[in-house]
Amino acid sequence: MKNIVATISLTFLIAFEISCKKTDIQTNLLVGKWNIIEDSASITGSLNGFNSGSNFIGTSNDYYNFTANGNLYINEGLSLDTATYLMVTKTQVELVYYYDNGISFAPNGGVRGTFNITNLTAHTVTLTDSGLTPEGQELQIIRLKR
């Protein structure tokens, strides 16, 4: 009986360690400075018929810099942003923006977005956030490279 309990306990411990290591690997791959290829955002399907969109194409000066301690620094065009990030799952990251181009969101707890992570390699990553808001369906896609 002791052997069965020990075996089951060891199995759960190994499974937990493997799942934690996968998340750690994802986080480690995300850490560092990434050049912005493209940052597109759109709102469609609003009740008043208003649709909008933007598509920012990055230059060599534009970046997302994910630090190992959970901070995120963004330079996109003339906008300098400060945020934090948290790995929600191995395929999702939550970004919390505290400072955007001179405007502080910190007293309100920050502006949050949960992004799905796809195409994560040592050299590329795509972050996608979508959701329904009072303005309509929002979609943001951020493509980064090293």
N, C-alpha and C positions, 0 to 999 in steps of 0.2 A: 504494500500500500504506500509506504514511504517513497519507493522508487517511482510509482505512478505520479504522485503529487510532485516530486522533484522534477520528473520529466516534463510534466505539464507546465510547471513554473518556469523551467529553463526554456521551453518552447516560446512562451509568452515574452520572456525577457529578450530572447534573440529577435523575435518579430518586432518588438518595440525598438530595439537598437537599430535594426535595419531601416525601419520607417523614419526614425530620427536622422539617420545618416543620409537618407535620400533627400530630406528637407535641407540638411546642412550642405549637401553637394549643390543643390539648387541655389541656396543662398550664396555659397562660395562662388559659383559661376556668375551670379548677378553682381557681386562686389567688384567695384572698379569704375573706371571712366569709360563711358560709351559715347560715341559720336552719334548725333541725330541724323538719320537718313530722312525721316519724314514723320510729322506729327499732324494727323488729320482729325478733325472733329466736325460732327454734323448733328443737326436736329431736324427730324422729318416727322410728318404726320401730326403737326400741331392742329388744334381745334380751329384756330383762326386762319389756317392756310399758310402760315409763315414757316418757311423752311430756310435753314441757313447752314453754312459750312465754311470751313477754313482748311487749308492744306499748307503747312509750313514745311519747306524743304531746308534741311540743315546745311550749314557750312562747316568748315573745319573748326570754327570757334564755338559751335553749339554742342552741348553735351548734357548727359545725365551722369552724375557721379555718385554711385551707391557706395557708402563707406561700410566698413565691417561693424561699426557700432550702431547701425540703423539710421544714420542720417543720409539725406539725399540732397544734392546741390544740382540745380538745373540752370543752365545758361541757354536760352532760346531766343535768338534775335536780340532785341533790346531788353528782354525780360530776364531778371535774375530771381530765382525762386529757391526757397528753403523748405524742405519737407522732411518727414521721417517715413520709413517704410517698415513693414512687418510681413513676413511670410505667413500667410493664412493657411495655405496648404502648399504642397510641393509644386502646384501649378497656378497658384494665385498669390498676388502680392497686394497689400493695402498701402496706398500712398496717402499720407495726411499732410496737406499743404498748410504751412503756418505763415508763410510770407510770399507774396506774389507782387513783384514789380512795385515795391514801395507800400503795399497795403498789407497790414498785419491781420491774420485771421486767428492768432493765438487766443485772444479773450473768448472767442466763440468755440474753441476746441479744435479749430482747423477744418479744412474742407477735405472730405474723404472720397476716395475712389478705390474700388477693388478691381484690379486688372487681372485678366487671365494671361498666363505666360505661355507663349508658344514659340517654337523654333529656337529654343535656348541652346546655344552651343558656346564654345569659347569665343566665337567671333560675331554672333548675331543673336538678337532676341526681338520678339514682337510682344508688346503689351496691348491688350484690348479691354476696354471698359464700355459696357452698354447698359442702358436702363431706361425705364419709362419715367418721365418727369411731367409736371404740369405744362411744360413748353412742348412736349412731344417725345419721341424716341431719340435719345442721345446715343451717339457712338463716337468713341475716341480710339484711334489706333496709333500707337507709337512704335516706329521701327528704328532699332538702334544697331550699331555695328562697332567693332573695335578695329 
